[in-house]
Amino acid sequence: MDFNFTEEQEMLRKLSGEIFQAEMTSPRLKQIEGQDRWFDEALWKKLA
């Protein structure tokens, strides 16, 4: 079996990494940790 990413999967992996690195700063992560939800609702809306 080949478990390597396809070209499309690799592009998605890189893009998602760039987005989360830009959006999920330490202060933002600390803010999210103090909420009832385990995810950043604003970021999910932005990604949709």
N, CA, C and O atoms as a GROMACS GRO file, in nm:
protein
  192
    1MET      N    1   0.083  -0.118   0.000
    1MET     CA    2   0.000   0.000   0.000
    1MET      C    3   0.088   0.125   0.000
    1MET      O    4   0.194   0.128   0.062
    2ASP      N    5   0.041   0.225  -0.070
    2ASP     CA    6   0.113   0.352  -0.076
    2ASP      C    7   0.041   0.452   0.014
    2ASP      O    8  -0.071   0.494  -0.015
    3PHE      N    9   0.107   0.490   0.123
    3PHE     CA   10   0.047   0.583   0.218
    3PHE      C   11   0.094   0.727   0.197
    3PHE      O   12   0.065   0.814   0.279
    4ASN      N   13   0.164   0.752   0.089
    4ASN     CA   14   0.208   0.888   0.059
    4ASN      C   15   0.088   0.971   0.015
    4ASN      O   16  -0.009   0.920  -0.041
    5PHE      N   17   0.097   1.101   0.043
    5PHE     CA   18  -0.008   1.192  -0.001
    5PHE      C   19  -0.005   1.206  -0.153
    5PHE      O   20   0.101   1.202  -0.214
    6THR      N   21  -0.124   1.221  -0.211
    6THR     CA   22  -0.130   1.256  -0.353
    6THR      C   23  -0.091   1.402  -0.365
    6THR      O   24  -0.079   1.472  -0.264
    7GLU      N   25  -0.071   1.449  -0.486
    7GLU     CA   26  -0.036   1.589  -0.506
    7GLU      C   27  -0.144   1.682  -0.450
    7GLU      O   28  -0.113   1.783  -0.388
    8GLU      N   29  -0.270   1.646  -0.473
    8GLU     CA   30  -0.381   1.728  -0.423
    8GLU      C   31  -0.384   1.728  -0.270
    8GLU      O   32  -0.407   1.832  -0.208
    9GLN      N   33  -0.362   1.612  -0.209
    9GLN     CA   34  -0.361   1.604  -0.063
    9GLN      C   35  -0.246   1.686  -0.004
    9GLN      O   36  -0.262   1.751   0.099
   10GLU      N   37  -0.131   1.682  -0.069
   10GLU     CA   38  -0.016   1.759  -0.023
   10GLU      C   39  -0.044   1.908  -0.032
   10GLU      O   40  -0.007   1.984   0.058
   11MET      N   41  -0.110   1.952  -0.138
   11MET     CA   42  -0.146   2.093  -0.152
   11MET      C   43  -0.242   2.134  -0.042
   11MET      O   44  -0.227   2.242   0.016
   12LEU      N   45  -0.340   2.051  -0.013
   12LEU     CA   46  -0.436   2.079   0.094
   12LEU      C   47  -0.368   2.083   0.230
   12LEU      O   48  -0.398   2.168   0.314
   13ARG      N   49  -0.275   1.991   0.253
   13ARG     CA   50  -0.200   1.987   0.379
   13ARG      C   51  -0.122   2.116   0.398
   13ARG      O   52  -0.123   2.174   0.507
   14LYS      N   53  -0.054   2.160   0.295
   14LYS     CA   54   0.024   2.284   0.303
   14LYS      C   55  -0.066   2.406   0.324
   14LYS      O   56  -0.036   2.492   0.407
   15LEU      N   57  -0.176   2.412   0.250
   15LEU     CA   58  -0.267   2.525   0.262
   15LEU      C   59  -0.328   2.532   0.402
   15LEU      O   60  -0.334   2.639   0.463
   16SER      N   61  -0.373   2.419   0.452
   16SER     CA   62  -0.434   2.419   0.586
   16SER      C   63  -0.330   2.457   0.691
   16SER      O   64  -0.363   2.527   0.787
   17GLY      N   65  -0.208   2.412   0.676
   17GLY     CA   66  -0.102   2.451   0.769
   17GLY      C   67  -0.078   2.601   0.768
   17GLY      O   68  -0.060   2.662   0.873
   18GLU      N   69  -0.076   2.660   0.649
   18GLU     CA   70  -0.056   2.805   0.636
   18GLU      C   71  -0.170   2.883   0.701
   18GLU      O   72  -0.147   2.981   0.771
   19ILE      N   73  -0.292   2.838   0.677
   19ILE     CA   74  -0.409   2.907   0.733
   19ILE      C   75  -0.406   2.900   0.885
   19ILE      O   76  -0.424   3.002   0.953
   20PHE      N   77  -0.385   2.780   0.939
   20PHE     CA   78  -0.388   2.766   1.084
   20PHE      C   79  -0.269   2.835   1.151
   20PHE      O   80  -0.283   2.886   1.262
   21GLN      N   81  -0.155   2.838   1.085
   21GLN     CA   82  -0.040   2.910   1.141
   21GLN      C   83  -0.069   3.059   1.147
   21GLN      O   84  -0.030   3.126   1.243
   22ALA      N   85  -0.135   3.111   1.047
   22ALA     CA   86  -0.167   3.254   1.043
   22ALA      C   87  -0.280   3.290   1.140
   22ALA      O   88  -0.276   3.397   1.202
   23GLU      N   89  -0.378   3.204   1.155
   23GLU     CA   90  -0.498   3.235   1.233
   23GLU      C   91  -0.489   3.194   1.380
   23GLU      O   92  -0.548   3.260   1.465
   24MET      N   93  -0.419   3.087   1.410
   24MET     CA   94  -0.417   3.033   1.545
   24MET      C   95  -0.293   3.077   1.621
   24MET      O   96  -0.200   3.000   1.643
   25THR      N   97  -0.294   3.202   1.660
   25THR     CA   98  -0.185   3.256   1.740
   25THR      C   99  -0.199   3.208   1.885
   25THR      O  100  -0.305   3.160   1.925
   26SER      N  101  -0.093   3.222   1.962
   26SER     CA  102  -0.098   3.180   2.103
   26SER      C  103  -0.210   3.250   2.180
   26SER      O  104  -0.283   3.184   2.253
   27PRO      N  105  -0.225   3.383   2.166
   27PRO     CA  106  -0.336   3.448   2.237
   27PRO      C  107  -0.473   3.395   2.193
   27PRO      O  108  -0.563   3.380   2.275
   28ARG      N  109  -0.488   3.366   2.065
   28ARG     CA  110  -0.616   3.315   2.015
   28ARG      C  111  -0.642   3.176   2.071
   28ARG      O  112  -0.755   3.145   2.109
   29LEU      N  113  -0.540   3.092   2.075
   29LEU     CA  114  -0.557   2.957   2.131
   29LEU      C  115  -0.596   2.962   2.278
   29LEU      O  116  -0.681   2.886   2.323
   30LYS      N  117  -0.534   3.052   2.353
   30LYS     CA  118  -0.569   3.067   2.495
   30LYS      C  119  -0.713   3.113   2.511
   30LYS      O  120  -0.783   3.070   2.602
   31GLN      N  121  -0.756   3.202   2.421
   31GLN     CA  122  -0.895   3.250   2.425
   31GLN      C  123  -0.992   3.134   2.398
   31GLN      O  124  -1.094   3.122   2.465
   32ILE      N  125  -0.960   3.051   2.302
   32ILE     CA  126  -1.046   2.937   2.267
   32ILE      C  127  -1.051   2.837   2.382
   32ILE      O  128  -1.156   2.780   2.410
   33GLU      N  129  -0.937   2.814   2.448
   33GLU     CA  130  -0.933   2.720   2.560
   33GLU      C  131  -1.029   2.760   2.672
   33GLU      O  132  -1.079   2.673   2.744
   34GLY      N  133  -1.055   2.888   2.686
   34GLY     CA  134  -1.144   2.935   2.790
   34GLY      C  135  -1.291   2.930   2.753
   34GLY      O  136  -1.376   2.968   2.833
   35GLN      N  137  -1.323   2.883   2.634
   35GLN     CA  138  -1.461   2.878   2.588
   35GLN      C  139  -1.519   2.738   2.608
   35GLN      O  140  -1.447   2.643   2.637
   36ASP      N  141  -1.651   2.729   2.593
   36ASP     CA  142  -1.718   2.600   2.604
   36ASP      C  143  -1.694   2.512   2.482
   36ASP      O  144  -1.698   2.389   2.492
   37ARG      N  145  -1.668   2.573   2.369
   37ARG     CA  146  -1.646   2.496   2.246
   37ARG      C  147  -1.499   2.459   2.233
   37ARG      O  148  -1.412   2.531   2.282
   38TRP      N  149  -1.471   2.347   2.167
   38TRP     CA  150  -1.335   2.300   2.150
   38TRP      C  151  -1.275   2.343   2.016
   38TRP      O  152  -1.167   2.298   1.978
   39PHE      N  153  -1.345   2.431   1.944
   39PHE     CA  154  -1.295   2.477   1.815
   39PHE      C  155  -1.324   2.626   1.801
   39PHE      O  156  -1.403   2.682   1.876
   40ASP      N  157  -1.258   2.688   1.705
   40ASP     CA  158  -1.275   2.831   1.680
   40ASP      C  159  -1.389   2.850   1.580
   40ASP      O  160  -1.371   2.831   1.460
   41GLU      N  161  -1.504   2.887   1.632
   41GLU     CA  162  -1.623   2.900   1.547
   41GLU      C  163  -1.602   3.006   1.438
   41GLU      O  164  -1.647   2.989   1.325
   42ALA      N  165  -1.535   3.116   1.472
   42ALA     CA  166  -1.511   3.222   1.374
   42ALA      C  167  -1.423   3.172   1.259
   42ALA      O  168  -1.447   3.206   1.143
   43LEU      N  169  -1.323   3.091   1.292
   43LEU     CA  170  -1.236   3.036   1.187
   43LEU      C  171  -1.313   2.939   1.098
   43LEU      O  172  -1.297   2.940   0.976
   44TRP      N  173  -1.397   2.855   1.158
   44TRP     CA  174  -1.477   2.762   1.078
   44TRP      C  175  -1.568   2.837   0.982
   44TRP      O  176  -1.584   2.797   0.866
   45LYS      N  177  -1.628   2.946   1.028
   45LYS     CA  178  -1.714   3.027   0.940
   45LYS      C  179  -1.632   3.088   0.828
   45LYS      O  180  -1.678   3.095   0.714
   46LYS      N  181  -1.512   3.133   0.860
   46LYS     CA  182  -1.424   3.192   0.760
   46LYS      C  183  -1.384   3.089   0.655
   46LYS      O  184  -1.375   3.120   0.536
   47LEU      N  185  -1.360   2.966   0.698
   47LEU     CA  186  -1.319   2.860   0.605
   47LEU      C  187  -1.435   2.811   0.518
   47LEU      O  188  -1.412   2.759   0.408
   48ALA      N  189  -1.558   2.828   0.566
   48ALA     CA  190  -1.674   2.782   0.490
   48ALA      C  191  -1.694   2.873   0.375
   48ALA      O  192  -1.787   2.853   0.297
   0.00000   0.00000   0.00000
